Amino acid sequence: MIYLANSGGYNTFSIQKVIERVGGKSEITSNPETLLKADKVLIPGVGHAKHAMDKINKLEIAEALTQRTRPTLGVCVGMQLMFSHSEEGDVELLNIFPERVQHLPKSLRAPHMGWNSLAIQNSSSKLLKGIENGEFAYFVHSYYVENNKNTSAYCEYEDLKITAAIECDNFFATQFHPEKSASVGEKIMKNFLEMS
């Protein structure tokens, strides 16, 4: 069972569908104890970082998410919530990863939207197992995180390298949308489902 944190993400239904396609089950919850102790938790996200953090704080689930010791996956805004601060709403985030979320440079069109190839940076990534360098995933976002030591894959948008996937210990995340990324997205969800 994968529990989806009720963080206000608009992509919850489509994420549940891809989990179902790869043989998993999911449930949405706002219960802090469930989110702390569940075998697997996913933080969805299509929307605004500040609005999502406001909801997380109102539901008092931030501590449960940050204190988890079992596999936890963030998707799109759900990934961005795992960092320390976002320029979107000038908001402090969960601070699981120390980096900051920035708006795309003014020289680039925002949002960055469409299919982009993945450059695998961590060949031993648990989340990206079975995904080849150059495979495509689907992105829709105006904010991004620079490459860093925990980046497991990146994509290039013009001359900018964007963290596409990240992982450290039991925390994993993708900037792209697995639920819209066809076979790549299904592999991501299957890998997450099979993590112990």
TAVENCOR-V957199 format. One record per residue. N is the residue number from 0. SS is DSSP state (A for helix, B for strand, O for the rest). PHI is phi in degrees with one decimal (none if undefined). PSI is psi in whole degrees, 0 to 359 (NA if undefined). Layout:
N|SS|PHI|PSI  N|SS|PHI|PSI
//
This chain:
0|O|none|131  1|B|-106.8|123  2|B|-92.7|128  3|B|-95.5|122  4|B|-65.5|135  5|O|-80.9|72  6|O|-99.0|9  7|O|86.6|12  8|O|-70.0|139  9|O|-83.0|356  10|O|-100.9|15  11|A|-59.3|313  12|A|-62.7|316  13|A|-69.5|329  14|A|-67.3|318  15|A|-60.8|324  16|A|-65.4|318  17|A|-71.5|326  18|A|-60.8|317  19|A|-63.3|320  20|A|-62.5|329  21|O|-97.0|13  22|O|93.2|13  23|O|-102.7|173  24|O|-125.0|152  25|B|-143.8|160  26|B|-150.9|142  27|B|-89.5|137  28|B|-145.0|151  29|O|-116.1|9  30|O|-81.8|117  31|A|-58.9|320  32|A|-66.4|320  33|A|-61.8|314  34|A|-66.5|330  35|A|-73.9|319  36|A|-102.1|349  37|O|-60.1|149  38|O|-60.4|319  39|B|-142.3|138  40|B|-130.4|139  41|B|-120.7|132  42|B|-103.0|104  43|O|-78.4|176  44|O|177.2|115  45|O|-136.4|117  46|O|153.2|218  47|O|-117.9|132  48|A|-59.5|316  49|A|-65.9|318  50|A|-62.2|319  51|A|-64.3|316  52|A|-67.1|324  53|A|-59.8|318  54|A|-68.2|316  55|A|-58.5|317  56|A|-68.7|320  57|A|-63.4|321  58|A|-80.4|351  59|O|57.9|49  60|O|-114.9|2  61|A|-59.8|313  62|A|-63.9|320  63|A|-60.2|320  64|A|-70.5|317  65|A|-76.4|336  66|O|-91.9|4  67|O|-64.5|147  68|O|-120.2|4  69|O|-114.8|167  70|O|-53.1|130  71|B|-136.2|128  72|B|-123.5|129  73|B|-107.3|142  74|B|-124.7|126  75|O|55.4|246  76|A|-60.2|328  77|A|-59.7|326  78|A|-68.4|312  79|A|-60.7|328  80|O|-63.1|340  81|O|-77.9|350  82|O|-90.2|188  83|O|-87.3|325  84|B|-158.1|147  85|B|-125.0|140  86|O|-70.5|343  87|O|-78.0|96  88|O|88.0|3  89|O|48.5|62  90|B|-124.6|142  91|B|-77.4|139  92|O|-110.6|201  93|O|-75.7|340  94|O|60.6|37  95|O|-75.4|319  96|O|-112.2|145  97|O|-79.4|346  98|O|-69.1|165  99|B|-109.2|150  100|B|-95.9|126  101|B|-117.6|156  102|B|-72.6|146  103|O|-55.3|144  104|O|-54.5|147  105|O|-61.1|338  106|O|-72.8|347  107|O|-109.8|147  108|O|-69.9|135  109|O|-121.7|137  110|O|-79.4|159  111|B|-77.1|115  112|B|-138.6|131  113|B|129.6|191  114|B|-87.0|130  115|B|-132.8|146  116|B|-78.4|148  117|O|-95.8|135  118|B|-104.9|112  119|B|-76.0|123  120|O|-103.8|339  121|O|-127.1|100  122|O|-70.6|345  123|O|-100.7|15  124|O|-57.8|128  125|O|-69.9|322  126|O|-71.0|327  127|O|-99.0|15  128|O|-55.7|128  129|O|86.5|358  130|O|-98.8|127  131|O|-89.4|152  132|O|-55.3|131  133|O|94.8|353  134|O|-69.0|157  135|B|-103.7|144  136|B|-133.7|162  137|B|-102.9|126  138|B|-116.2|143  139|B|-146.9|105  140|B|-165.9|154  141|O|-112.6|349  142|B|-119.4|153  143|B|-150.3|169  144|O|-121.7|135  145|B|-66.8|158  146|O|-56.9|143  147|O|-150.2|183  148|O|-65.7|338  149|O|-97.1|359  150|B|-64.5|126  151|B|-100.7|340  152|B|-156.1|150  153|B|-134.1|165  154|B|-127.5|159  155|B|-106.6|126  156|B|-116.7|106  157|O|56.0|240  158|O|-103.5|15  159|B|-101.7|129  160|B|-92.3|122  161|B|-111.6|134  162|B|-62.9|118  163|B|-97.8|330  164|B|-149.0|149  165|B|-146.2|150  166|B|-158.5|147  167|B|-157.8|125  168|O|55.8|240  169|O|-97.2|7  170|B|-104.9|131  171|B|-135.7|152  172|B|-161.6|155  173|B|-131.3|138  174|O|-77.0|326  175|O|-77.0|171  176|O|-100.3|105  177|A|-59.3|326  178|A|-70.3|348  179|A|-116.7|6  180|O|-106.2|26  181|A|50.7|230  182|A|-65.6|326  183|A|-61.6|315  184|A|-63.8|322  185|A|-67.0|322  186|A|-63.0|318  187|A|-58.2|311  188|A|-67.2|322  189|A|-66.2|317  190|A|-60.1|317  191|A|-65.8|318  192|A|-61.2|325  193|A|-87.7|356  194|O|-67.1|144  195|O|-104.2|NA
//
